């Protein structure tokens, strides 16, 4: 029986927590692929919605909008140590509140992409479990919040390591992970992609 989105989100968070427990203080302060965010900031973002009520989420969104609300959460957790952030993550392996939305889809997509934001920046790659990778790849192109649609418009994306393809037009090929990161706006993944559509995608990311 296929795993649910919620169970995959839980497993992704558990893998992230296990990985974070191996990092040095220097690595926690290193830049991530998220502009202006360190590894510590990314972790703060991942957990920053977990303990908010519906009203708390609404208040943050009203205060910061859909872009700046993420920075507000990071700023609110800035005073916590890496150990404290890791404790919060371990206490919320099963998503709740906003991140539990759409059956756990928000937590799964957000957690997977941000896990890679950290690993790629630190030069510590991994193989994303196939079921999770496919679940995320299938949902990112149509997610308006992530902006993937405008980046990949008129292109055909085809993964070389998993059974996934999307769209039509000039082809962009590469691993599912690299395609995922490019779709979500990470130029660092462009070097892992090939095909006649790669320069088009690159121009849109830069």
Secondary structure by P-SEA (a helix, b strand, c coil): ccccaaaaaaaaaaaaaaaaaaccccccccccccccccaaaaaaaaaccccccaaaaaaaaaaccccaaaaaaaaaaccccaaaaaaaaaaccccccccccccaaaaaaaaaaaaaaaaaaacccccccaaaaaaaaaccccccccccccccccbbbbbcccbbbbbbcbbbbccaaaaaaaaaccccccccccccaaaaaaaaac
